Amino acid sequence: MPKLTLILILLLSLLSCAEKQVRDIGVYYVIKHEDTSEKVDRINHDSMDVKGNTKLHLENLPPPSYTTIYGDHNFILHGHDSVFYFAYTPPETGCLFDGEFARKPILRLTPDSLHVISIRNLQKFLDGTIIDSVKLLPETWTLRRHVVTSISSMSDTIKNPAFTIITSHLARRNIASNFINIRNWTFEEQAVVTSKMQHLGYDPDTLGNRGDFSVMLRRRRK
């Protein structure tokens, strides 16, 4: 009897150990941690791509508009039969005189500075005057810059036939709208045109340097 009892105790002990081992084996889990290093690198790479694309986008934008009042070629539209024209060399910076209300430079124009072009001869004049969209810089004769054209008038120019002729010619010469300044005429242009049309004397020294129309017109002596 004691021998049987001892055998039973040993069997129970063995069964208890086996159950414990099975139970211990069943509680092991494998937890996968996300590797964020690749994700961070990808985010940084994407950010660099976005910045790079933005930079390329900005570089591909058209150049800023040429903001000087006067251009290389200046056309004053007054009436429908003729056009007044004068040439000028604008500052190379192109940003000194911005907008209609900026302080205008005084060119010291005179009535003799204006060339009167009839509407019938306007196209022929354009063909011989505005030939290319760029011009050589006189200081170097190697560097080039865009040709700037100014079209001014005392009122709306859209219905003026000269406006259509000029803008169509500029388009054929590949002159971009960035380098075409369509504006109201300046006080100096108004004074010179008035003097030329009415055959009056004109003194550019009497034109105020703030753009005020303090112009003295006097009859020319015959």
C-alpha positions as CSV (number, residue, x, y, z in Angstrom):
1,M,0.0,0.0,0.0
2,P,2.7,2.5,0.9
3,K,4.4,1.6,-2.4
4,L,1.3,2.3,-4.4
5,T,0.8,5.7,-2.7
6,L,4.3,6.7,-3.6
7,I,3.8,5.8,-7.2
8,L,0.6,7.9,-7.4
9,I,2.4,10.9,-5.8
10,L,5.1,10.7,-8.5
11,L,2.6,10.4,-11.3
12,L,0.8,13.5,-10.1
13,S,4.0,15.5,-9.8
14,L,5.0,14.6,-13.4
15,L,1.6,15.6,-14.7
16,S,1.7,18.9,-12.9
17,C,5.1,19.8,-14.4
18,A,4.0,18.9,-17.9
19,E,0.9,21.1,-17.6
20,K,3.0,23.9,-16.3
21,Q,5.4,23.6,-19.3
22,V,2.5,23.7,-21.8
23,R,1.0,26.6,-20.0
24,D,4.3,28.5,-20.0
25,I,4.8,27.8,-23.7
26,G,1.4,29.2,-24.6
27,V,2.0,32.8,-23.2
28,Y,4.8,33.9,-25.5
29,Y,3.9,36.6,-28.1
30,V,5.9,38.3,-30.8
31,I,5.3,42.1,-31.0
32,K,6.6,43.9,-34.1
33,H,7.7,47.5,-33.5
34,E,7.3,49.9,-36.5
35,D,10.5,51.1,-37.8
36,T,10.0,54.9,-38.0
37,S,13.4,55.8,-39.4
38,E,12.4,55.0,-43.0
39,K,9.2,56.9,-42.6
40,V,11.0,60.0,-41.2
41,D,13.5,59.8,-44.1
42,R,10.6,59.5,-46.5
43,I,8.8,62.6,-45.0
44,N,12.0,64.6,-45.2
45,H,12.6,63.5,-48.7
46,D,9.0,64.4,-49.7
47,S,9.5,67.8,-48.0
48,M,12.6,68.4,-50.0
49,D,10.8,67.4,-53.2
50,V,8.0,69.9,-52.4
51,K,10.5,72.7,-51.8
52,G,12.4,71.7,-54.9
53,N,9.2,71.7,-57.0
54,T,8.3,75.1,-55.5
55,K,11.7,76.5,-56.3
56,L,11.4,75.2,-59.9
57,H,7.9,76.7,-60.1
58,L,9.1,80.1,-59.0
59,E,12.0,80.0,-61.5
60,N,9.6,79.1,-64.3
61,L,7.4,82.1,-63.6
62,P,7.5,84.9,-66.2
63,P,9.8,87.9,-65.4
64,P,8.2,90.8,-63.5
65,S,6.7,93.5,-65.5
66,Y,8.9,96.3,-66.6
67,T,7.6,99.2,-64.4
68,T,9.3,102.2,-65.8
69,I,7.0,104.9,-67.2
70,Y,8.8,105.4,-70.5
71,G,10.2,102.8,-72.8
72,D,12.6,102.6,-75.7
73,H,9.7,103.4,-78.0
74,N,7.0,105.7,-76.9
75,F,3.8,106.2,-78.7
76,I,1.2,108.9,-77.8
77,L,-2.2,108.3,-79.2
78,H,-4.2,111.5,-79.8
79,G,-7.0,111.3,-82.2
80,H,-7.4,108.6,-84.9
81,D,-5.4,110.1,-87.8
82,S,-1.9,110.4,-86.4
83,V,0.5,109.2,-83.6
84,F,3.2,111.0,-81.8
85,Y,6.4,109.1,-81.2
86,F,9.7,109.7,-79.4
87,A,12.6,107.4,-78.4
88,Y,14.1,107.1,-75.0
89,T,16.6,104.9,-73.1
90,P,15.0,103.8,-69.9
91,P,17.1,103.0,-66.8
92,E,18.5,99.5,-66.8
93,T,17.0,98.7,-63.4
94,G,13.5,99.0,-64.8
95,C,11.9,99.5,-61.3
96,L,12.4,103.2,-60.5
97,F,9.0,104.4,-61.5
98,D,6.2,102.1,-60.5
99,G,2.6,102.8,-61.2
100,E,0.5,105.7,-62.5
101,F,1.0,107.7,-59.3
102,A,4.7,107.3,-59.0
103,R,7.0,110.3,-59.4
104,K,7.7,110.6,-63.1
105,P,11.1,111.5,-64.5
106,I,11.4,114.7,-66.4
107,L,12.7,114.0,-69.9
108,R,12.9,117.7,-71.0
109,L,10.9,116.9,-74.1
110,T,10.3,119.6,-76.6
111,P,7.8,119.8,-79.5
112,D,10.7,119.0,-81.8
113,S,11.3,115.7,-79.9
114,L,7.9,114.4,-81.1
115,H,7.6,112.8,-84.6
116,V,4.2,112.9,-86.1
117,I,3.3,109.6,-87.9
118,S,0.1,109.4,-89.9
119,I,-2.0,106.3,-89.5
120,R,-1.4,105.3,-93.1
121,N,2.4,105.3,-92.6
122,L,2.4,103.8,-89.1
123,Q,3.0,100.1,-90.1
124,K,5.9,101.1,-92.4
125,F,7.4,103.1,-89.5
126,L,7.1,100.2,-87.2
127,D,8.7,97.8,-89.7
128,G,11.7,100.0,-89.8
129,T,11.9,101.0,-86.2
130,I,10.9,98.0,-83.9
131,I,12.7,95.1,-85.6
132,D,13.7,92.9,-82.7
133,S,12.5,92.1,-79.1
134,V,15.9,92.7,-77.6
135,K,18.6,95.3,-78.0
136,L,22.3,95.5,-77.3
137,L,23.5,97.5,-74.4
138,P,25.6,100.4,-75.7
139,E,28.1,100.1,-72.9
140,T,29.1,96.6,-73.8
141,W,27.7,95.8,-77.2
142,T,27.5,92.1,-76.1
143,L,24.9,92.1,-73.4
144,R,21.2,92.3,-74.4
145,R,18.0,93.3,-72.7
146,H,14.3,93.4,-73.7
147,V,12.9,96.2,-75.7
148,V,10.3,98.2,-73.8
149,T,7.4,99.9,-75.6
150,S,5.1,102.5,-74.0
151,I,1.7,103.4,-75.4
152,S,0.0,106.3,-73.8
153,S,-3.1,108.4,-74.4
154,M,-5.5,110.8,-72.7
155,S,-8.4,108.3,-72.8
156,D,-9.2,104.7,-73.6
157,T,-6.9,103.4,-76.4
158,I,-8.7,100.1,-77.2
159,K,-10.9,101.6,-79.9
160,N,-8.0,103.6,-81.5
161,P,-6.9,102.0,-84.8
162,A,-3.3,102.9,-84.0
163,F,-3.4,100.8,-80.8
164,T,-4.3,97.6,-82.8
165,I,-1.6,98.3,-85.4
166,I,1.1,98.8,-82.8
167,T,0.2,95.8,-80.5
168,S,-0.2,93.5,-83.5
169,H,3.3,94.5,-84.7
170,L,4.8,93.9,-81.2
171,A,3.2,90.5,-81.1
172,R,4.8,89.6,-84.4
173,R,8.1,90.7,-83.0
174,N,7.7,88.4,-80.0
175,I,7.6,91.3,-77.5
176,A,5.9,90.0,-74.4
177,S,3.2,91.9,-72.6
178,N,5.6,92.3,-69.6
179,F,7.5,94.8,-71.7
180,I,4.6,96.8,-73.0
181,N,3.4,99.7,-70.8
182,I,-0.1,100.9,-71.6
183,R,-0.9,103.9,-69.5
184,N,-2.3,107.4,-69.3
185,W,-0.1,110.1,-70.7
186,T,2.1,112.0,-68.4
187,F,1.9,115.7,-67.7
188,E,5.0,116.3,-69.7
189,E,3.6,114.4,-72.7
190,Q,0.4,116.3,-72.4
191,A,2.2,119.7,-72.3
192,V,4.5,118.8,-75.3
193,V,1.6,117.4,-77.4
194,T,-0.5,120.5,-76.7
195,S,2.3,122.8,-77.6
196,K,3.0,121.0,-80.9
197,M,-0.7,120.8,-81.9
198,Q,-1.4,124.4,-81.1
199,H,2.0,125.7,-82.4
200,L,2.9,127.2,-79.0
201,G,6.2,127.7,-77.4
202,Y,7.2,125.4,-74.6
203,D,9.7,125.7,-71.9
204,P,10.5,122.3,-70.2
205,D,12.0,124.1,-67.2
206,T,8.6,125.3,-66.1
207,L,7.3,121.8,-65.7
208,G,7.2,121.0,-61.9
209,N,9.3,118.0,-60.9
210,R,6.4,116.5,-58.9
211,G,4.3,115.9,-61.9
212,D,2.1,119.0,-61.5
213,F,1.0,120.7,-64.7
214,S,2.7,124.0,-64.1
215,V,3.6,124.5,-67.7
216,M,4.0,127.9,-69.3
217,L,2.9,128.0,-73.0
218,R,3.7,131.0,-75.0
219,R,3.1,131.9,-78.6
220,R,6.0,131.2,-80.9
221,R,7.3,134.2,-82.6
222,K,6.8,134.0,-86.3
